[in-house]
Amino acid sequence: MNDKPEAPSVLDEGQRTALRNLAMKKAGKDVDWITIADARTLTDLGLAERNRSGWRITAKGEEMLGETDPETPSATVLPGPGAD
């Protein structure tokens, strides 16, 4: 049995901002502060998780963000110069 609530189809503005920031952080970009309450809500919904270095977006969070905010940069790593 899963104790986590289902992620809502619409997050409030603070939660969307936090989710975008976590995606950008994963992509190696500098981000603003993430409100703890928003990050905890995302964690409760399974969209983020907490580790030693702070919060990070989960696959479920990336999926939801891609569905709701296609302009957010993905965290896909591309090959560097000279890579074939």
C-alpha positions in Angstrom: 0.0 0.0 0.0 1.3 3.4 -0.9 1.0 6.0 1.9 1.9 9.0 -0.4 -1.0 11.0 -1.7 -1.4 11.3 -5.5 0.2 14.3 -7.0 -2.3 17.0 -7.9 -2.7 17.8 -11.5 -2.0 21.5 -10.6 0.6 22.7 -8.1 0.4 26.1 -6.6 2.9 28.7 -7.9 5.4 28.2 -5.1 5.4 24.4 -5.6 5.8 24.9 -9.4 8.7 27.3 -8.8 10.4 24.9 -6.4 9.9 22.0 -8.8 11.4 24.1 -11.7 14.3 25.1 -9.5 15.0 21.4 -8.5 15.0 20.5 -12.2 17.4 23.3 -13.0 19.6 22.4 -10.1 19.8 18.8 -11.4 20.8 20.2 -14.8 23.7 22.0 -13.1 22.3 25.5 -13.1 22.4 28.0 -10.3 18.9 28.4 -8.7 17.3 30.6 -6.1 16.2 29.5 -2.7 13.6 26.8 -2.4 11.0 27.3 0.2 11.1 24.5 2.7 7.3 24.2 2.9 7.1 23.8 -0.9 10.0 21.3 -0.9 8.3 19.3 1.9 5.0 19.2 0.0 6.8 18.0 -3.2 8.5 15.3 -1.1 5.2 14.2 0.4 3.8 14.0 -3.2 6.8 11.9 -4.4 7.9 14.7 -6.7 11.1 15.4 -4.8 13.3 13.7 -2.1 15.6 14.9 0.6 19.2 13.8 0.9 22.4 15.0 2.5 22.9 17.8 0.0 19.3 19.0 0.1 16.3 18.3 -2.0 16.4 16.8 -5.5 13.7 16.2 -8.1 12.5 12.6 -8.6 11.6 10.9 -11.9 8.0 11.5 -11.0 8.7 15.2 -10.5 10.5 15.4 -13.8 7.6 13.7 -15.5 5.0 16.0 -14.0 7.1 19.1 -14.8 7.5 18.0 -18.4 3.7 17.7 -18.7 3.0 21.0 -17.1 6.0 23.2 -17.9 7.7 22.2 -21.2 9.9 25.3 -21.1 11.9 24.1 -18.1 15.3 22.8 -19.2 15.7 19.0 -18.9 18.4 17.4 -16.9 19.6 15.4 -19.8 23.4 15.3 -20.0 24.8 15.7 -23.6 28.2 14.5 -24.7 31.0 17.0 -24.5 33.2 18.4 -27.3 35.0 15.7 -29.2 32.7 12.9 -28.1 31.5 10.7 -31.0 
